[in-house]
């Protein structure tokens, strides 16, 4: 049977209070990579506090587009998304 892949956009809160936004098909596995220091240079340098947010997408293209959108946002806007106070008219 055909298995449909899902992609996820996630935000990690770093130890220094900054946010890292990424994209993966395995949130738990990717988070473990970040915790171990093998997830990427940014999180290796800034440390990992917690997985603050993630959302599911049906395909790579929409997840990639959303990742780019969130990366361009201000810290305040990311924080509102994490806290569930994000407004679609932003």
PDB file of N, CA, C and O in Angstrom:
ATOM      1  N   UNK A   1       0.845  -1.188   0.000  1.00  0.00           N
ATOM      2  CA  UNK A   1       0.000   0.000   0.000  1.00  0.00           C
ATOM      3  C   UNK A   1       0.884   1.243   0.000  1.00  0.00           C
ATOM      4  O   UNK A   1       1.943   1.259   0.627  1.00  0.00           O
ATOM      5  N   UNK A   2       0.458   2.253  -0.684  1.00  0.00           N
ATOM      6  CA  UNK A   2       1.187   3.505  -0.812  1.00  0.00           C
ATOM      7  C   UNK A   2       1.136   4.290   0.498  1.00  0.00           C
ATOM      8  O   UNK A   2       0.061   4.492   1.063  1.00  0.00           O
ATOM      9  N   UNK A   3       2.272   4.719   0.968  1.00  0.00           N
ATOM     10  CA  UNK A   3       2.351   5.545   2.176  1.00  0.00           C
ATOM     11  C   UNK A   3       2.533   6.994   1.775  1.00  0.00           C
ATOM     12  O   UNK A   3       3.489   7.340   1.080  1.00  0.00           O
ATOM     13  N   UNK A   4       1.618   7.838   2.211  1.00  0.00           N
ATOM     14  CA  UNK A   4       1.713   9.251   1.902  1.00  0.00           C
ATOM     15  C   UNK A   4       2.628   9.929   2.922  1.00  0.00           C
ATOM     16  O   UNK A   4       2.427   9.809   4.130  1.00  0.00           O
ATOM     17  N   UNK A   5       3.624  10.636   2.421  1.00  0.00           N
ATOM     18  CA  UNK A   5       4.542  11.362   3.291  1.00  0.00           C
ATOM     19  C   UNK A   5       3.923  12.669   3.732  1.00  0.00           C
ATOM     20  O   UNK A   5       3.197  13.324   2.984  1.00  0.00           O
ATOM     21  N   UNK A   6       4.220  13.024   4.941  1.00  0.00           N
ATOM     22  CA  UNK A   6       3.831  14.326   5.460  1.00  0.00           C
ATOM     23  C   UNK A   6       5.103  15.060   5.848  1.00  0.00           C
ATOM     24  O   UNK A   6       6.073  14.451   6.299  1.00  0.00           O
ATOM     25  N   UNK A   7       5.090  16.349   5.671  1.00  0.00           N
ATOM     26  CA  UNK A   7       6.218  17.194   6.029  1.00  0.00           C
ATOM     27  C   UNK A   7       5.806  18.110   7.165  1.00  0.00           C
ATOM     28  O   UNK A   7       4.632  18.448   7.312  1.00  0.00           O
ATOM     29  N   UNK A   8       6.760  18.498   7.950  1.00  0.00           N
ATOM     30  CA  UNK A   8       6.504  19.324   9.123  1.00  0.00           C
ATOM     31  C   UNK A   8       7.433  20.530   9.129  1.00  0.00           C
ATOM     32  O   UNK A   8       8.600  20.440   8.748  1.00  0.00           O
ATOM     33  N   UNK A   9       6.895  21.641   9.563  1.00  0.00           N
ATOM     34  CA  UNK A   9       7.690  22.836   9.822  1.00  0.00           C
ATOM     35  C   UNK A   9       7.734  22.952  11.340  1.00  0.00           C
ATOM     36  O   UNK A   9       6.707  22.824  12.007  1.00  0.00           O
ATOM     37  N   UNK A  10       8.911  23.192  11.880  1.00  0.00           N
ATOM     38  CA  UNK A  10       9.053  23.225  13.333  1.00  0.00           C
ATOM     39  C   UNK A  10       9.879  24.428  13.766  1.00  0.00           C
ATOM     40  O   UNK A  10      10.660  24.982  12.993  1.00  0.00           O
ATOM     41  N   UNK A  11       9.686  24.812  15.013  1.00  0.00           N
ATOM     42  CA  UNK A  11      10.469  25.887  15.621  1.00  0.00           C
ATOM     43  C   UNK A  11      11.076  25.353  16.909  1.00  0.00           C
ATOM     44  O   UNK A  11      10.380  24.802  17.761  1.00  0.00           O
ATOM     45  N   UNK A  12      12.375  25.525  17.035  1.00  0.00           N
ATOM     46  CA  UNK A  12      13.095  25.155  18.248  1.00  0.00           C
ATOM     47  C   UNK A  12      13.471  26.429  18.982  1.00  0.00           C
ATOM     48  O   UNK A  12      13.976  27.377  18.380  1.00  0.00           O
ATOM     49  N   UNK A  13      13.226  26.447  20.270  1.00  0.00           N
ATOM     50  CA  UNK A  13      13.707  27.547  21.098  1.00  0.00           C
ATOM     51  C   UNK A  13      15.097  27.162  21.584  1.00  0.00           C
ATOM     52  O   UNK A  13      15.293  26.099  22.173  1.00  0.00           O
ATOM     53  N   UNK A  14      16.051  28.037  21.330  1.00  0.00           N
ATOM     54  CA  UNK A  14      17.438  27.777  21.721  1.00  0.00           C
ATOM     55  C   UNK A  14      17.696  28.270  23.145  1.00  0.00           C
ATOM     56  O   UNK A  14      16.915  29.047  23.694  1.00  0.00           O
ATOM     57  N   UNK A  15      18.788  27.814  23.728  1.00  0.00           N
ATOM     58  CA  UNK A  15      19.134  28.177  25.100  1.00  0.00           C
ATOM     59  C   UNK A  15      19.318  29.675  25.288  1.00  0.00           C
ATOM     60  O   UNK A  15      19.097  30.196  26.381  1.00  0.00           O
ATOM     61  N   UNK A  16      19.721  30.369  24.231  1.00  0.00           N
ATOM     62  CA  UNK A  16      19.917  31.824  24.332  1.00  0.00           C
ATOM     63  C   UNK A  16      18.646  32.619  24.024  1.00  0.00           C
ATOM     64  O   UNK A  16      18.685  33.846  23.939  1.00  0.00           O
ATOM     65  N   UNK A  17      17.514  31.913  23.857  1.00  0.00           N
ATOM     66  CA  UNK A  17      16.238  32.574  23.623  1.00  0.00           C
ATOM     67  C   UNK A  17      15.906  32.821  22.161  1.00  0.00           C
ATOM     68  O   UNK A  17      14.812  33.297  21.856  1.00  0.00           O
ATOM     69  N   UNK A  18      16.816  32.512  21.252  1.00  0.00           N
ATOM     70  CA  UNK A  18      16.534  32.675  19.823  1.00  0.00           C
ATOM     71  C   UNK A  18      15.717  31.481  19.327  1.00  0.00           C
ATOM     72  O   UNK A  18      15.596  30.461  20.005  1.00  0.00           O
ATOM     73  N   UNK A  19      15.161  31.637  18.127  1.00  0.00           N
ATOM     74  CA  UNK A  19      14.368  30.571  17.517  1.00  0.00           C
ATOM     75  C   UNK A  19      15.036  30.070  16.250  1.00  0.00           C
ATOM     76  O   UNK A  19      15.605  30.843  15.481  1.00  0.00           O
ATOM     77  N   UNK A  20      14.956  28.760  16.047  1.00  0.00           N
ATOM     78  CA  UNK A  20      15.433  28.130  14.822  1.00  0.00           C
ATOM     79  C   UNK A  20      14.222  27.495  14.149  1.00  0.00           C
ATOM     80  O   UNK A  20      13.472  26.760  14.791  1.00  0.00           O
ATOM     81  N   UNK A  21      14.027  27.769  12.873  1.00  0.00           N
ATOM     82  CA  UNK A  21      12.911  27.196  12.114  1.00  0.00           C
ATOM     83  C   UNK A  21      13.458  26.221  11.084  1.00  0.00           C
ATOM     84  O   UNK A  21      14.418  26.524  10.374  1.00  0.00           O
ATOM     85  N   UNK A  22      12.840  25.049  11.008  1.00  0.00           N
ATOM     86  CA  UNK A  22      13.285  24.033  10.058  1.00  0.00           C
ATOM     87  C   UNK A  22      12.122  23.246   9.491  1.00  0.00           C
ATOM     88  O   UNK A  22      10.958  23.506   9.798  1.00  0.00           O
ATOM     89  N   UNK A  23      12.469  22.266   8.646  1.00  0.00           N
ATOM     90  CA  UNK A  23      11.482  21.446   7.939  1.00  0.00           C
ATOM     91  C   UNK A  23      11.983  20.000   7.944  1.00  0.00           C
ATOM     92  O   UNK A  23      13.176  19.754   7.760  1.00  0.00           O
ATOM     93  N   UNK A  24      11.084  19.058   8.151  1.00  0.00           N
ATOM     94  CA  UNK A  24      11.468  17.652   8.192  1.00  0.00           C
ATOM     95  C   UNK A  24      10.262  16.759   7.930  1.00  0.00           C
ATOM     96  O   UNK A  24       9.125  17.231   7.940  1.00  0.00           O
ATOM     97  N   UNK A  25      10.502  15.484   7.698  1.00  0.00           N
ATOM     98  CA  UNK A  25       9.414  14.509   7.613  1.00  0.00           C
ATOM     99  C   UNK A  25       9.328  13.697   8.905  1.00  0.00           C
ATOM    100  O   UNK A  25       8.408  12.894   9.064  1.00  0.00           O
ATOM    101  N   UNK A  26      10.286  13.895   9.843  1.00  0.00           N
ATOM    102  CA  UNK A  26      10.335  13.159  11.111  1.00  0.00           C
ATOM    103  C   UNK A  26      10.698  14.139  12.234  1.00  0.00           C
ATOM    104  O   UNK A  26      11.877  14.364  12.508  1.00  0.00           O
ATOM    105  N   UNK A  27       9.697  14.708  12.869  1.00  0.00           N
ATOM    106  CA  UNK A  27       9.928  15.741  13.885  1.00  0.00           C
ATOM    107  C   UNK A  27      10.748  15.200  15.052  1.00  0.00           C
ATOM    108  O   UNK A  27      11.730  15.820  15.460  1.00  0.00           O
ATOM    109  N   UNK A  28      10.360  14.068  15.581  1.00  0.00           N
ATOM    110  CA  UNK A  28      11.059  13.515  16.749  1.00  0.00           C
ATOM    111  C   UNK A  28      12.510  13.191  16.423  1.00  0.00           C
ATOM    112  O   UNK A  28      13.414  13.520  17.191  1.00  0.00           O
ATOM    113  N   UNK A  29      12.727  12.553  15.295  1.00  0.00           N
ATOM    114  CA  UNK A  29      14.087  12.203  14.889  1.00  0.00           C
ATOM    115  C   UNK A  29      14.955  13.425  14.640  1.00  0.00           C
ATOM    116  O   UNK A  29      16.123  13.458  15.025  1.00  0.00           O
ATOM    117  N   UNK A  30      14.379  14.420  13.997  1.00  0.00           N
ATOM    118  CA  UNK A  30      15.133  15.640  13.711  1.00  0.00           C
ATOM    119  C   UNK A  30      15.447  16.403  14.997  1.00  0.00           C
ATOM    120  O   UNK A  30      16.538  16.953  15.147  1.00  0.00           O
ATOM    121  N   UNK A  31      14.491  16.435  15.918  1.00  0.00           N
ATOM    122  CA  UNK A  31      14.734  17.091  17.197  1.00  0.00           C
ATOM    123  C   UNK A  31      15.870  16.395  17.950  1.00  0.00           C
ATOM    124  O   UNK A  31      16.712  17.062  18.552  1.00  0.00           O
ATOM    125  N   UNK A  32      15.898  15.084  17.922  1.00  0.00           N
ATOM    126  CA  UNK A  32      16.986  14.337  18.563  1.00  0.00           C
ATOM    127  C   UNK A  32      18.333  14.703  17.940  1.00  0.00           C
ATOM    128  O   UNK A  32      19.333  14.816  18.649  1.00  0.00           O
ATOM    129  N   UNK A  33      18.363  14.886  16.628  1.00  0.00           N
ATOM    130  CA  UNK A  33      19.600  15.312  15.966  1.00  0.00           C
ATOM    131  C   UNK A  33      20.047  16.671  16.479  1.00  0.00           C
ATOM    132  O   UNK A  33      21.229  16.883  16.751  1.00  0.00           O
ATOM    133  N   UNK A  34      19.099  17.589  16.610  1.00  0.00           N
ATOM    134  CA  UNK A  34      19.436  18.920  17.130  1.00  0.00           C
ATOM    135  C   UNK A  34      19.958  18.822  18.564  1.00  0.00           C
ATOM    136  O   UNK A  34      20.938  19.480  18.915  1.00  0.00           O
ATOM    137  N   UNK A  35      19.309  18.006  19.389  1.00  0.00           N
ATOM    138  CA  UNK A  35      19.752  17.841  20.781  1.00  0.00           C
ATOM    139  C   UNK A  35      21.176  17.293  20.871  1.00  0.00           C
ATOM    140  O   UNK A  35      21.943  17.672  21.756  1.00  0.00           O
ATOM    141  N   UNK A  36      21.515  16.407  19.952  1.00  0.00           N
ATOM    142  CA  UNK A  36      22.842  15.773  19.977  1.00  0.00           C
ATOM    143  C   UNK A  36      23.928  16.661  19.376  1.00  0.00           C
ATOM    144  O   UNK A  36      25.107  16.311  19.423  1.00  0.00           O
ATOM    145  N   UNK A  37      23.539  17.811  18.809  1.00  0.00           N
ATOM    146  CA  UNK A  37      24.508  18.706  18.195  1.00  0.00           C
ATOM    147  C   UNK A  37      24.745  18.429  16.727  1.00  0.00           C
ATOM    148  O   UNK A  37      25.578  19.083  16.099  1.00  0.00           O
ATOM    149  N   UNK A  38      24.020  17.464  16.167  1.00  0.00           N
ATOM    150  CA  UNK A  38      24.195  17.087  14.760  1.00  0.00           C
ATOM    151  C   UNK A  38      23.081  17.613  13.858  1.00  0.00           C
ATOM    152  O   UNK A  38      23.025  17.270  12.677  1.00  0.00           O
ATOM    153  N   UNK A  39      22.199  18.438  14.405  1.00  0.00           N
ATOM    154  CA  UNK A  39      21.056  18.930  13.642  1.00  0.00           C
ATOM    155  C   UNK A  39      21.364  20.101  12.735  1.00  0.00           C
ATOM    156  O   UNK A  39      20.643  20.338  11.766  1.00  0.00           O
ATOM    157  N   UNK A  40      22.395  20.819  13.023  1.00  0.00           N
ATOM    158  CA  UNK A  40      22.750  21.980  12.224  1.00  0.00           C
ATOM    159  C   UNK A  40      23.666  22.895  13.005  1.00  0.00           C
ATOM    160  O   UNK A  40      23.737  22.830  14.232  1.00  0.00           O
ATOM    161  N   UNK A  41      24.363  23.744  12.282  1.00  0.00           N
ATOM    162  CA  UNK A  41      25.326  24.644  12.926  1.00  0.00           C
ATOM    163  C   UNK A  41      24.661  25.611  13.897  1.00  0.00           C
ATOM    164  O   UNK A  41      25.192  25.878  14.975  1.00  0.00           O
ATOM    165  N   UNK A  42      23.498  26.136  13.514  1.00  0.00           N
ATOM    166  CA  UNK A  42      22.846  27.141  14.355  1.00  0.00           C
ATOM    167  C   UNK A  42      22.504  26.575  15.731  1.00  0.00           C
ATOM    168  O   UNK A  42      22.864  27.161  16.752  1.00  0.00           O
ATOM    169  N   UNK A  43      21.811  25.437  15.759  1.00  0.00           N
ATOM    170  CA  UNK A  43      21.413  24.879  17.049  1.00  0.00           C
ATOM    171  C   UNK A  43      22.613  24.313  17.810  1.00  0.00           C
ATOM    172  O   UNK A  43      22.602  24.291  19.041  1.00  0.00           O
ATOM    173  N   UNK A  44      23.632  23.862  17.110  1.00  0.00           N
ATOM    174  CA  UNK A  44      24.850  23.401  17.788  1.00  0.00           C
ATOM    175  C   UNK A  44      25.522  24.568  18.503  1.00  0.00           C
ATOM    176  O   UNK A  44      26.056  24.408  19.600  1.00  0.00           O
ATOM    177  N   UNK A  45      25.492  25.734  17.878  1.00  0.00           N
ATOM    178  CA  UNK A  45      26.124  26.923  18.450  1.00  0.00           C
ATOM    179  C   UNK A  45      25.290  27.542  19.578  1.00  0.00           C
ATOM    180  O   UNK A  45      25.837  27.966  20.596  1.00  0.00           O
ATOM    181  N   UNK A  46      23.967  27.592  19.393  1.00  0.00           N
ATOM    182  CA  UNK A  46      23.089  28.293  20.331  1.00  0.00           C
ATOM    183  C   UNK A  46      22.463  27.379  21.392  1.00  0.00           C
ATOM    184  O   UNK A  46      21.858  27.869  22.346  1.00  0.00           O
ATOM    185  N   UNK A  47      22.600  26.073  21.239  1.00  0.00           N
ATOM    186  CA  UNK A  47      22.012  25.124  22.188  1.00  0.00           C
ATOM    187  C   UNK A  47      20.523  24.963  21.974  1.00  0.00           C
ATOM    188  O   UNK A  47      19.877  25.822  21.374  1.00  0.00           O
ATOM    189  N   UNK A  48      19.984  23.872  22.461  1.00  0.00           N
ATOM    190  CA  UNK A  48      18.566  23.557  22.277  1.00  0.00           C
ATOM    191  C   UNK A  48      17.867  23.528  23.632  1.00  0.00           C
ATOM    192  O   UNK A  48      18.271  22.802  24.540  1.00  0.00           O
ATOM    193  N   UNK A  49      16.825  24.321  23.750  1.00  0.00           N
ATOM    194  CA  UNK A  49      16.028  24.336  24.980  1.00  0.00           C
ATOM    195  C   UNK A  49      14.820  23.409  24.846  1.00  0.00           C
ATOM    196  O   UNK A  49      14.584  22.549  25.695  1.00  0.00           O
ATOM    197  N   UNK A  50      14.046  23.604  23.744  1.00  0.00           N
ATOM    198  CA  UNK A  50      12.826  22.810  23.580  1.00  0.00           C
ATOM    199  C   UNK A  50      12.311  22.906  22.149  1.00  0.00           C
ATOM    200  O   UNK A  50      12.634  23.836  21.409  1.00  0.00           O
ATOM    201  N   UNK A  51      11.505  21.919  21.786  1.00  0.00           N
ATOM    202  CA  UNK A  51      10.736  21.995  20.549  1.00  0.00           C
ATOM    203  C   UNK A  51       9.519  22.837  20.885  1.00  0.00           C
ATOM    204  O   UNK A  51       8.645  22.395  21.630  1.00  0.00           O
ATOM    205  N   UNK A  52       9.454  24.039  20.348  1.00  0.00           N
ATOM    206  CA  UNK A  52       8.433  25.002  20.737  1.00  0.00           C
ATOM    207  C   UNK A  52       7.153  24.892  19.911  1.00  0.00           C
ATOM    208  O   UNK A  52       6.073  25.248  20.384  1.00  0.00           O
ATOM    209  N   UNK A  53       7.275  24.394  18.662  1.00  0.00           N
ATOM    210  CA  UNK A  53       6.119  24.425  17.761  1.00  0.00           C
ATOM    211  C   UNK A  53       6.375  23.521  16.574  1.00  0.00           C
ATOM    212  O   UNK A  53       7.514  23.372  16.132  1.00  0.00           O
ATOM    213  N   UNK A  54       5.308  22.911  16.053  1.00  0.00           N
ATOM    214  CA  UNK A  54       5.392  22.256  14.747  1.00  0.00           C
ATOM    215  C   UNK A  54       4.009  22.195  14.124  1.00  0.00           C
ATOM    216  O   UNK A  54       2.993  22.206  14.819  1.00  0.00           O
ATOM    217  N   UNK A  55       3.990  22.129  12.800  1.00  0.00           N
ATOM    218  CA  UNK A  55       2.750  22.012  12.049  1.00  0.00           C
ATOM    219  C   UNK A  55       2.972  21.072  10.878  1.00  0.00           C
ATOM    220  O   UNK A  55       4.078  20.974  10.346  1.00  0.00           O
ATOM    221  N   UNK A  56       1.911  20.382  10.480  1.00  0.00           N
ATOM    222  CA  UNK A  56       1.991  19.368   9.433  1.00  0.00           C
ATOM    223  C   UNK A  56       1.545  19.927   8.087  1.00  0.00           C
ATOM    224  O   UNK A  56       0.637  20.755   8.005  1.00  0.00           O
ATOM    225  N   UNK A  57       2.212  19.451   7.026  1.00  0.00           N
ATOM    226  CA  UNK A  57       1.869  19.831   5.647  1.00  0.00           C
ATOM    227  C   UNK A  57       1.810  18.572   4.793  1.00  0.00           C
ATOM    228  O   UNK A  57       2.513  17.596   5.054  1.00  0.00           O
ATOM    229  N   UNK A  58       0.965  18.605   3.773  1.00  0.00           N
ATOM    230  CA  UNK A  58       0.761  17.437   2.922  1.00  0.00           C
ATOM    231  C   UNK A  58       1.893  17.162   1.944  1.00  0.00           C
ATOM    232  O   UNK A  58       2.035  16.041   1.454  1.00  0.00           O
ATOM    233  N   UNK A  59       2.705  18.186   1.657  1.00  0.00           N
ATOM    234  CA  UNK A  59       3.774  17.955   0.690  1.00  0.00           C
ATOM    235  C   UNK A  59       4.974  18.857   0.972  1.00  0.00           C
ATOM    236  O   UNK A  59       4.897  19.816   1.740  1.00  0.00           O
ATOM    237  N   UNK A  60       6.069  18.516   0.327  1.00  0.00           N
ATOM    238  CA  UNK A  60       7.331  19.225   0.520  1.00  0.00           C
ATOM    239  C   UNK A  60       7.224  20.692   0.124  1.00  0.00           C
ATOM    240  O   UNK A  60       7.758  21.560   0.815  1.00  0.00           O
ATOM    241  N   UNK A  61       6.553  20.972  -0.961  1.00  0.00           N
ATOM    242  CA  UNK A  61       6.477  22.332  -1.479  1.00  0.00           C
ATOM    243  C   UNK A  61       5.790  23.284  -0.509  1.00  0.00           C
ATOM    244  O   UNK A  61       6.281  24.387  -0.268  1.00  0.00           O
ATOM    245  N   UNK A  62       4.661  22.866   0.045  1.00  0.00           N
ATOM    246  CA  UNK A  62       3.962  23.754   0.981  1.00  0.00           C
ATOM    247  C   UNK A  62       4.753  23.914   2.280  1.00  0.00           C
ATOM    248  O   UNK A  62       4.793  25.001   2.856  1.00  0.00           O
ATOM    249  N   UNK A  63       5.376  22.841   2.734  1.00  0.00           N
ATOM    250  CA  UNK A  63       6.202  22.937   3.946  1.00  0.00           C
ATOM    251  C   UNK A  63       7.394  23.860   3.714  1.00  0.00           C
ATOM    252  O   UNK A  63       7.730  24.671   4.578  1.00  0.00           O
ATOM    253  N   UNK A  64       8.024  23.742   2.569  1.00  0.00           N
ATOM    254  CA  UNK A  64       9.168  24.585   2.238  1.00  0.00           C
ATOM    255  C   UNK A  64       8.775  26.055   2.171  1.00  0.00           C
ATOM    256  O   UNK A  64       9.494  26.920   2.673  1.00  0.00           O
ATOM    257  N   UNK A  65       7.637  26.335   1.550  1.00  0.00           N
ATOM    258  CA  UNK A  65       7.141  27.698   1.442  1.00  0.00           C
ATOM    259  C   UNK A  65       6.815  28.275   2.819  1.00  0.00           C
ATOM    260  O   UNK A  65       7.129  29.430   3.109  1.00  0.00           O
ATOM    261  N   UNK A  66       6.187  27.465   3.658  1.00  0.00           N
ATOM    262  CA  UNK A  66       5.834  27.912   5.009  1.00  0.00           C
ATOM    263  C   UNK A  66       7.087  28.140   5.866  1.00  0.00           C
ATOM    264  O   UNK A  66       7.149  29.097   6.637  1.00  0.00           O
ATOM    265  N   UNK A  67       8.072  27.264   5.728  1.00  0.00           N
ATOM    266  CA  UNK A  67       9.328  27.434   6.466  1.00  0.00           C
ATOM    267  C   UNK A  67       9.962  28.781   6.120  1.00  0.00           C
ATOM    268  O   UNK A  67      10.387  29.521   7.008  1.00  0.00           O
ATOM    269  N   UNK A  68      10.021  29.088   4.841  1.00  0.00           N
ATOM    270  CA  UNK A  68      10.601  30.352   4.408  1.00  0.00           C
ATOM    271  C   UNK A  68       9.807  31.534   4.966  1.00  0.00           C
ATOM    272  O   UNK A  68      10.387  32.520   5.420  1.00  0.00           O
ATOM    273  N   UNK A  69       8.482  31.427   4.930  1.00  0.00           N
ATOM    274  CA  UNK A  69       7.624  32.492   5.453  1.00  0.00           C
ATOM    275  C   UNK A  69       7.922  32.744   6.929  1.00  0.00           C
ATOM    276  O   UNK A  69       8.116  33.890   7.333  1.00  0.00           O
ATOM    277  N   UNK A  70       7.959  31.696   7.726  1.00  0.00           N
ATOM    278  CA  UNK A  70       8.191  31.845   9.163  1.00  0.00           C
ATOM    279  C   UNK A  70       9.592  32.370   9.437  1.00  0.00           C
ATOM    280  O   UNK A  70       9.773  33.193  10.334  1.00  0.00           O
ATOM    281  N   UNK A  71      10.583  31.914   8.686  1.00  0.00           N
ATOM    282  CA  UNK A  71      11.955  32.398   8.875  1.00  0.00           C
ATOM    283  C   UNK A  71      12.064  33.905   8.663  1.00  0.00           C
ATOM    284  O   UNK A  71      12.910  34.560   9.271  1.00  0.00           O
ATOM    285  N   UNK A  72      11.215  34.449   7.807  1.00  0.00           N
ATOM    286  CA  UNK A  72      11.233  35.889   7.528  1.00  0.00           C
ATOM    287  C   UNK A  72      10.499  36.717   8.591  1.00  0.00           C
ATOM    288  O   UNK A  72      10.593  37.944   8.591  1.00  0.00           O
ATOM    289  N   UNK A  73       9.784  36.063   9.480  1.00  0.00           N
ATOM    290  CA  UNK A  73       9.017  36.760  10.501  1.00  0.00           C
ATOM    291  C   UNK A  73       9.911  37.307  11.612  1.00  0.00           C
ATOM    292  O   UNK A  73      11.030  36.839  11.818  1.00  0.00           O
ATOM    293  N   UNK A  74       9.399  38.291  12.310  1.00  0.00           N
ATOM    294  CA  UNK A  74      10.076  38.827  13.495  1.00  0.00           C
ATOM    295  C   UNK A  74       9.975  37.819  14.641  1.00  0.00           C
ATOM    296  O   UNK A  74       9.162  36.895  14.612  1.00  0.00           O
ATOM    297  N   UNK A  75      10.808  38.020  15.629  1.00  0.00           N
ATOM    298  CA  UNK A  75      10.773  37.164  16.815  1.00  0.00           C
ATOM    299  C   UNK A  75       9.394  37.228  17.479  1.00  0.00           C
ATOM    300  O   UNK A  75       8.861  36.201  17.898  1.00  0.00           O
ATOM    301  N   UNK A  76       8.819  38.422  17.576  1.00  0.00           N
ATOM    302  CA  UNK A  76       7.519  38.589  18.205  1.00  0.00           C
ATOM    303  C   UNK A  76       6.435  37.785  17.476  1.00  0.00           C
ATOM    304  O   UNK A  76       5.594  37.148  18.109  1.00  0.00           O
ATOM    305  N   UNK A  77       6.466  37.822  16.176  1.00  0.00           N
ATOM    306  CA  UNK A  77       5.465  37.102  15.391  1.00  0.00           C
ATOM    307  C   UNK A  77       5.619  35.587  15.568  1.00  0.00           C
ATOM    308  O   UNK A  77       4.625  34.868  15.675  1.00  0.00           O
ATOM    309  N   UNK A  78       6.856  35.111  15.598  1.00  0.00           N
ATOM    310  CA  UNK A  78       7.105  33.683  15.861  1.00  0.00           C
ATOM    311  C   UNK A  78       6.606  33.304  17.246  1.00  0.00           C
ATOM    312  O   UNK A  78       6.010  32.243  17.434  1.00  0.00           O
ATOM    313  N   UNK A  79       6.851  34.172  18.206  1.00  0.00           N
ATOM    314  CA  UNK A  79       6.413  33.914  19.575  1.00  0.00           C
ATOM    315  C   UNK A  79       4.895  33.823  19.644  1.00  0.00           C
ATOM    316  O   UNK A  79       4.360  32.963  20.343  1.00  0.00           O
ATOM    317  N   UNK A  80       4.200  34.691  18.934  1.00  0.00           N
ATOM    318  CA  UNK A  80       2.731  34.655  18.904  1.00  0.00           C
ATOM    319  C   UNK A  80       2.238  33.343  18.283  1.00  0.00           C
ATOM    320  O   UNK A  80       1.259  32.764  18.753  1.00  0.00           O
ATOM    321  N   UNK A  81       2.904  32.881  17.242  1.00  0.00           N
ATOM    322  CA  UNK A  81       2.539  31.604  16.623  1.00  0.00           C
ATOM    323  C   UNK A  81       2.718  30.472  17.626  1.00  0.00           C
ATOM    324  O   UNK A  81       1.838  29.624  17.770  1.00  0.00           O
ATOM    325  N   UNK A  82       3.840  30.455  18.311  1.00  0.00           N
ATOM    326  CA  UNK A  82       4.129  29.419  19.301  1.00  0.00           C
ATOM    327  C   UNK A  82       3.082  29.429  20.417  1.00  0.00           C
ATOM    328  O   UNK A  82       2.642  28.374  20.872  1.00  0.00           O
ATOM    329  N   UNK A  83       2.694  30.608  20.846  1.00  0.00           N
ATOM    330  CA  UNK A  83       1.722  30.750  21.942  1.00  0.00           C
ATOM    331  C   UNK A  83       0.279  30.565  21.504  1.00  0.00           C
ATOM    332  O   UNK A  83      -0.632  30.600  22.331  1.00  0.00           O
ATOM    333  N   UNK A  84       0.063  30.367  20.195  1.00  0.00           N
ATOM    334  CA  UNK A  84      -1.290  30.161  19.697  1.00  0.00           C
ATOM    335  C   UNK A  84      -2.061  31.442  19.503  1.00  0.00           C
ATOM    336  O   UNK A  84      -3.285  31.417  19.373  1.00  0.00           O
ATOM    337  N   UNK A  85      -1.364  32.564  19.481  1.00  0.00           N
ATOM    338  CA  UNK A  85      -2.028  33.856  19.335  1.00  0.00           C
ATOM    339  C   UNK A  85      -1.807  34.453  17.951  1.00  0.00           C
ATOM    340  O   UNK A  85      -2.074  35.637  17.741  1.00  0.00           O
ATOM    341  N   UNK A  86      -1.326  33.655  17.007  1.00  0.00           N
ATOM    342  CA  UNK A  86      -1.061  34.126  15.649  1.00  0.00           C
ATOM    343  C   UNK A  86      -2.364  34.481  14.958  1.00  0.00           C
ATOM    344  O   UNK A  86      -3.363  33.773  15.091  1.00  0.00           O
ATOM    345  N   UNK A  87      -2.348  35.570  14.226  1.00  0.00           N
ATOM    346  CA  UNK A  87      -3.522  36.023  13.487  1.00  0.00           C
ATOM    347  C   UNK A  87      -3.257  35.887  11.995  1.00  0.00           C
ATOM    348  O   UNK A  87      -2.193  36.277  11.514  1.00  0.00           O
ATOM    349  N   UNK A  88      -4.211  35.340  11.265  1.00  0.00           N
ATOM    350  CA  UNK A  88      -4.008  35.064   9.845  1.00  0.00           C
ATOM    351  C   UNK A  88      -3.881  36.327   8.999  1.00  0.00           C
ATOM    352  O   UNK A  88      -3.448  36.248   7.850  1.00  0.00           O
ATOM    353  N   UNK A  89      -4.244  37.481   9.534  1.00  0.00           N
ATOM    354  CA  UNK A  89      -4.160  38.706   8.744  1.00  0.00           C
ATOM    355  C   UNK A  89      -2.797  39.394   8.864  1.00  0.00           C
ATOM    356  O   UNK A  89      -2.629  40.502   8.353  1.00  0.00           O
ATOM    357  N   UNK A  90      -1.840  38.777   9.514  1.00  0.00           N
ATOM    358  CA  UNK A  90      -0.508  39.365   9.657  1.00  0.00           C
ATOM    359  C   UNK A  90       0.222  39.373   8.365  1.00  0.00           C
ATOM    360  O   UNK A  90       1.362  39.834   8.303  1.00  0.00           O
TER     361      UNK A  90
END
